[in-house]
Amino acid sequence: MRLEELASLLERTVEDFRRSPTHWQFAHQDIPMACLVDPNFDRMRFIAPIVEVGSLDDATKDAVLEANFHTALDARYASSNGLLFAAFIHPLSSLDEPLARSALDQVASLVHTFGTQYSSGSLEFVGGSDDEFGDLDELEDEDEDDEGPLWN
């Protein structure tokens, strides 16, 4: 997708679309968001601030990390400058309209479900719970020189 195609999609899809030289601001599903683009590096991001990282307890931080593995699909929780964000990061050139629309919905869902389901939508990556993987520390690498589990 080209930069102007993304801007046109956002103008048709979101509320209160505003351009600035460095980013675009808007709301989607009542969630304030921004789109950051860098055409020189072929990257784009949809981001939505959630909470200050310093206010998170350890259990919430663990829940966010686990969500990034199981219930946050293409969008993820991420932190920058002391804030926790819902973020979708993707190459601009391979972004298409259905994926961009889905990404907006997923970022909004991560914000809406923060503190409860921590989910980017109705889909969930099936598999990978601690019970299904078993004890990961018991998996050993075939290389005898390594000390530790396979996952090092």
Backbone as a ProteinNet text record, in pm:
[ID]
protein_1_A
[PRIMARY]
MRLEELASLLERTVEDFRRSPTHWQFAHQDIPMACLVDPNFDRMRFIAPIVEVGSLDDATKDAVLEANFHTALDARYASSNGLLFAAFIHPLSSLDEPLARSALDQVASLVHTFGTQYSSGSLEFVGGSDDEFGDLDELEDEDEDDEGPLWN
[TERTIARY]
85.7	0	90.1	51.2	123.7	71.5	151.7	119.3	-16.1	-40.4	-166.3	-285	-264.2	-372.2	-410.1	-309.3	-335.8	-409	-365.1	-432.2	-577.3	-600.6	-737	-824.1	-768.2	-841.3	-878.1	-783.3	-810.9	-916.2	-907.7	-1007.7	-1148.7	-1161.7	-1292.5	-1337.4	-1243.5	-1271.7	-1281.9	-1202.3	-1190.9	-1259.3	-1268.7	-1327.3	-1215.3	-1244.6	-1158.2	-1014.7	-1000.7	-868.8	-797.6	-677.7	-597.2	-453.5	-401.5	-263.9	-171.3	-51	56.8	180.5	287.9	406.9	468.4	450.6	517.5	425.2	293.9	201.1	58.9	-30.4	-172.5	-243.7	-338.7	-416.9	-562.3	-629.3	-768.8	-825.7	-952	-1015.6	-1079	-1073.8	-1139.4	-1204.7	-1332.7	-1410.8	-1393	-1395.4	-1381.5	-1245.4	-1145.5	-1009.8	-920.8	-856.2	-760.6	-641.2	-604	-492.9	-408.1	-293.4	-206.5	-151.9	-117.5	-48.7	85.4	191.6	327	375.9	432.1	479.8	621.5	698.8	832.7	850.8	812.2	821.6	965.1	1063.5	1203.3	1243	1183.8	1213.6	1096.6	993.6	879.9	809.3	787	722.4	606.7	508.5	396.7	358	292.7	242.5	109.2	16.6	-100.4	-72.8	-87.1	-64.8	-177.5	-202.2	-301.6	-247.6	-233.9	-183.8	-286.6	-234	-323.8	-303.8	-180.3	-155.8	-5.7	30.2	171.7	227.5	342.8	404	431.2	469.8	500.5	383	261.7	143.4	106	177.4	144	207.1	128.8	185.6	245.8	319.3	386.7	288.3	174.7	76.6	23.6	1.6	-46.7	61.3	185	294.8	304.6	290.8	294	176.2	59	-59.8	-42	19.9	45	142.7	249.6	346.3	282.1	201.4	134.7	33.7	-35.1	-129.9	-58.1	60.9	135.6	164.8	163.8	190.2	62.1	-47.9	-169.2	-286.8	-319.3	-446.2	-433.1	-314.8	-289.8	-234.3	-305	-264.8	-167.2	-214.6	-124.5	-87	-172.8	-143.2	-80	-5.5	68.2	64.5	91.8	119.9	268.1	300.3	439	455.3	578.4	601.1	705.7	688.4	782.8	762.1	871.9	866.9	775.5	777.7	702	554.5	509.6	368.4	353.1	243.1	205.3	109.8	136.7	56.2	-0.5	-109.2	-149.5	-89.7	-24.8	46.3	34.4	24.4	32.3	144.4	244.4	362.6	377.6	394.6	392.8	468.1	520.9	573.7	460.7	485.8	384.4	350.9	451.9	429.6	340.4	344.2	262.5	130.7	105.1	-22	-132	-242.9	-357.6	-477.2	-584.1	-698.2	-760.9	-785.5	-844	-754.7	-624.8	-535.1	-531.8	-531	-530.3	-657.6	-771.6	-897.8	-894.9	-845.3	-832.6	-737.6	-628	-529.5	-591.3	-670.3	-737.4	-829.2	-904.4	-994	-915.9	-803.5	-723.8	-661.9	-610.7	-553.3	-662.1	-778.5	-889.3	-927.7	-932.6	-969.5	-868.7	-739.4	-639	-658.7	-697.8	-724.2	-850.8	-958	-1086	-1075.5	-993.4	-987.7	-869.4	-794	-682.9	-737.5	-676	-719.7	-820.7	-872	-967.4	-918.9	-952.7	-918	-784	-735.2	-609.7	-612.3	-713.8	-735.2	-744.7	-687.1	-697.6	-819.4	-900.4	-1020.8	-1075.3	-1162.5	-1230.9	-1143.4	-1037.1	-948.9	-844.4	-803	-698.3	-607.4	-477.6	-383.7	-400.8	-448.5	-475.6	-345.8	-320.2	-197.6	-97.3	-7.8	99.7	82.4	-21.8	-31.6	74.5	102.6	203.4	172.3	42.9	4.9	35.1	15.7	36.8	184.5	267.5	410.6	479	418.2	483.1	593.2	687.9	798.4	906.8	915.2	1011.4	1154.7	1178.8	1315	1368.9	1279.5	1323.9	1366.9	1332.4	1373.6	1519.4	1600	1742.8	1784.5	1879.3	1937.9	2027.6	2036.8	2122.4	2270.7	2305	2444.1	2485.5	2573.4	2614.2	2694.3	2746	2823.1	2735.4	2606.9	2514.8	2471.4	2467.2	2412.4	2277.6	2171.7	2039.8	1942.6	1821.4	1714.6	1730.8	1650.9	1647.2	1616.5	1541.5	1490.8	1589	1717.8	1812.4	1861
-117.3	0	123.4	219.3	345.5	436.2	533.5	624.6	692.6	743.5	813.3	718.1	593.2	494.5	468.7	460.9	441.8	562.6	681.8	803.4	806.5	769.7	767.7	665.9	548.2	446.7	498.8	561.1	612.7	723.3	811.3	918.7	861.3	746.8	683.9	598.1	553.3	449	498.8	595.6	636.5	770.3	806.4	935	1036.2	1162.1	1274.2	1258.8	1224.1	1205.2	1339.6	1349.4	1472.2	1437.7	1509.4	1489.5	1590.6	1545.1	1635.1	1590.6	1666.8	1627.6	1494.1	1456.3	1336.3	1216.4	1239.3	1129.2	1172.6	1076.8	1104.3	1061.8	1142.1	1109.2	1088	1001.4	970.4	888.9	855.2	764.6	650.7	532.5	415.2	337.8	311.3	247.7	321.4	453.5	543	535.7	481.3	472.5	572.7	666.4	755.7	675.7	699.2	627.5	722.9	671.3	743.6	644.1	693.9	615.4	682.6	606.3	653.6	580.7	653.6	590.8	636.6	546	578.7	511	580.6	521	483.3	555.2	523.8	385.1	341.3	208.8	111.4	155.6	71.5	17.5	103.4	60.8	152.8	95.5	173.1	114	196.9	153.5	220.1	142.2	197.3	179.4	285.5	275.3	343.4	290.7	349.8	340.8	454	450.1	387.2	314.4	248.1	300.9	292.5	327.2	351.7	421.3	437.4	304.4	266.1	138.5	132.3	242.9	245.9	210.7	219.3	187	38.7	-38.1	-180	-264.3	-355.4	-450.5	-568	-653	-765.5	-860.8	-886.2	-977.6	-923.5	-793.7	-733.8	-738.8	-710.8	-721.8	-863.8	-962.6	-1102.7	-1132.5	-1080.3	-1103.7	-1044.3	-926.9	-862.1	-945.3	-993.3	-1076.2	-1205.5	-1267.6	-1390.4	-1364.3	-1252.1	-1216.4	-1201.2	-1144.4	-1129.4	-1264.2	-1369.6	-1504	-1576.4	-1554.8	-1633.9	-1558.5	-1441.1	-1377.6	-1247.2	-1191.7	-1076.2	-1133	-1115.2	-1180.9	-1093.7	-1011.8	-927.3	-800.2	-756.1	-640.9	-692.9	-608.2	-648.5	-536.9	-575.3	-476.9	-443	-314.8	-269.8	-147.1	-120.6	-1.3	87.9	216.8	317.7	443.9	505.2	631.9	626.3	514.2	501.6	471.9	448	417.8	278.2	211.9	85.9	119.5	62.3	84.7	-46.9	-38.4	-142.7	-98.9	-191	-152.3	-259	-212.3	-297	-240	-320.7	-276.2	-367.3	-306.6	-387.3	-314.9	-389.8	-323.4	-250.6	-130.2	-50.4	-109.4	-153.1	-197.4	-321	-409.6	-530.9	-519.2	-404.2	-381.5	-366.2	-434.9	-416.3	-369.1	-332.3	-273.5	-367.8	-495.3	-582.9	-597.4	-607.5	-619.4	-489.6	-375.9	-247.5	-231.4	-267.9	-260.1	-354.4	-475.4	-571.3	-519.3	-458.9	-405.7	-298	-209.7	-106.2	-169.7	-270.9	-339.6	-410.1	-472.9	-545.2	-450.4	-336.7	-239.3	-190	-158.1	-113.2	-222.1	-346.7	-456.4	-474.4	-461.1	-472.6	-366.5	-247.3	-141.1	-174	-209.7	-238.9	-355.5	-455.7	-576.3	-577.3	-467	-458.8	-471.8	-558.6	-580.3	-692.9	-743.2	-854.1	-968.9	-964.9	-1074.3	-1054.7	-931.2	-900.4	-962.1	-931.8	-998.5	-897.9	-936	-850.8	-885	-978.8	-1011.9	-1146.8	-1199	-1322.8	-1446.1	-1434.5	-1548.6	-1556.3	-1677.9	-1700.8	-1808.5	-1790.4	-1892.2	-2012.9	-2122.1	-2243	-2319.5	-2358.2	-2432.5	-2343.4	-2405.9	-2329.3	-2293.8	-2342.8	-2314.7	-2396.4	-2362	-2434	-2583.1	-2617.2	-2758.2	-2831.2	-2761.8	-2826.8	-2842.9	-2748.2	-2758.7	-2850.8	-2869.9	-2948.8	-2867.6	-2935.2	-2868	-2836.1	-2708.7	-2668.9	-2686.4	-2684.3	-2701.5	-2841.4	-2937.7	-3074.1	-3098	-3007.7	-3022.2	-2983.8	-3075.5	-3050.5	-3044.1	-2960.3	-2946.6	-3067.1	-3108.8	-3222	-3187.7	-3061.8	-3018.8	-3023.7	-3114.9	-3137.4	-3020.3	-2933.6	-2819.1	-2714.2	-2713.6	-2615.2	-2660.4	-2567.6	-2596.4	-2526.2	-2600.8	-2539.6	-2601.8	-2550.5	-2608	-2575.4	-2640	-2619.7	-2474.4	-2409	-2275	-2164.6	-2193.3	-2085.7	-2010.9
0	0	0	-77	-79.1	32.4	67.9	176.5	156.3	38.5	12.7	13.4	-23.8	-15.5	130.4	217.5	359.9	416.8	379.6	427.5	381.5	256.6	204.1	278.1	304.9	380.3	519.1	586	720.1	715.4	617.2	605.6	589.3	521.8	500	617.1	699.9	798.4	941.4	979.2	1119.5	1143.5	1270.1	1307	1334.6	1309.4	1347.8	1295.3	1169	1107.9	1092.4	1151.3	1144.5	1104.8	1008.8	963.3	1029	1060.3	1099.4	1021.2	1025	948.1	992.8	1118.3	1168.4	1189.2	1196.3	1222.2	1191.3	1194.2	1177.4	1304.7	1348.9	1468.2	1428.5	1502.7	1473.6	1588.5	1577.6	1673.7	1595	1654.4	1595.4	1709.5	1696.1	1802.2	1935.4	1927.4	2042.9	2111.1	2044.6	2098.4	2025	2096.6	2030.4	1979.1	1854.8	1792.3	1710.7	1670.5	1577.9	1477.2	1361.6	1260.1	1235.5	1253	1226.9	1102.9	1008.9	886	856.1	800.7	751.8	616.7	510.3	376.9	337.8	390.8	357.5	406.4	516.5	571	549.3	473.5	439.6	564.2	663.2	787.8	822.2	888.9	942.1	1076.5	1159.3	1290.4	1317.7	1369	1435.1	1583.1	1661.5	1805	1881.8	2002.4	2091.8	2234	2302.5	2440.1	2533.7	2634.2	2729.1	2870.4	2922.2	3061.7	3079.4	3185.8	3218.3	3267.2	3215	3251.9	3402.3	3462.2	3604.9	3694	3642.7	3722.9	3715.3	3633.8	3617	3727.1	3783.8	3879.4	3801.9	3870.3	3804.1	3737.1	3799.3	3741.4	3608.2	3600.1	3476.2	3369.2	3407.8	3310	3255.5	3343.3	3299	3206	3238.2	3154.9	3015.5	3008.9	2880.1	2796.8	2859.6	2786.7	2737.8	2821.7	2781.2	2669.5	2676.4	2570.6	2437	2438.2	2313.4	2249.4	2327.1	2275.8	2235.6	2309.5	2289.2	2228.1	2277.8	2241.9	2164.8	2157.8	2072.1	1941.7	1833.2	1709	1630.3	1538.7	1460.3	1535.4	1623.7	1708.8	1837.3	1904.1	2024.1	2127.7	2251.9	2355.3	2345.3	2361.2	2352.1	2440.9	2482	2564.5	2500.7	2523.6	2476.3	2558.9	2596.4	2669.8	2792	2861.8	2985.2	2969.2	2846.7	2822.8	2764.2	2800.2	2737.6	2623.9	2507.7	2388.7	2337.4	2264.8	2172	2038.6	1968.3	1846.8	1738.8	1617.1	1499.1	1415.1	1384.6	1310.8	1189.2	1071.4	949	837	740.2	620.1	547.5	505.8	437.8	300.6	227.2	89.1	79.9	177.6	170.2	246.8	305	374.1	269.8	290.5	202.2	285.3	218.6	288.9	391.1	358.3	461.2	585	564.6	679.8	760.3	693.8	765.1	848.2	792.3	867.1	987.5	964.8	1074	1181	1139.4	1234	1323.1	1264.5	1344	1448	1405.6	1498.8	1608.9	1573.1	1671.5	1774.3	1729.3	1822.9	1917.9	1864.3	1950.1	2049.6	2005	2093.8	2206.7	2177.6	2283.6	2390.9	2349.9	2448.1	2526.4	2454.6	2520.2	2618.6	2588.4	2671.3	2767.7	2772.4	2867.2	3009.4	3088.3	3225.8	3240.5	3127.9	3134.9	3047	2918.7	2828.1	2757	2749.4	2678.4	2538.9	2461.4	2332.9	2218.5	2104.4	1985.8	1901.4	1946.7	1872.4	1911.8	1826.4	1860.4	1841.7	1763.4	1743.1	1852.9	1881.5	1980.3	1924.6	1939.9	1895.4	1985	1927.3	2004.8	2021.7	2143.4	2171.8	2239	2310.8	2369.2	2513.7	2579.5	2721.5	2794.6	2916.6	2994	3000.8	3015	3022.5	2892	2778.4	2650	2617.7	2659.9	2634.4	2734.5	2848.4	2952.5	3016.9	3076.3	3143.5	3041.1	3000.6	2898.3	2944.1	3074.2	3123.9	3098.9	3076.1	3052.1	2908.9	2818	2678.8	2666.7	2627	2616	2470.3	2442.5	2310.8	2285.4	2159.7	2124.2	2141	2135.9	2147.2	2293.3	2326.2	2465.8	2522.9	2433.8	2482.4	2546.6	2508.6	2565.2	2703.8	2794.6	2926.1	2933.5	2954.8	2965.4	2869.6	2870.4	2789.6	2641.5	2560.6	2417	2382.5	2468.2	2439.5	2476.2	2482.7	2520.2	2401.4
[MASK]
++++++++++++++++++++++++++++++++++++++++++++++++++++++++++++++++++++++++++++++++++++++++++++++++++++++++++++++++++++++++++++++++++++++++++++++++++++++++

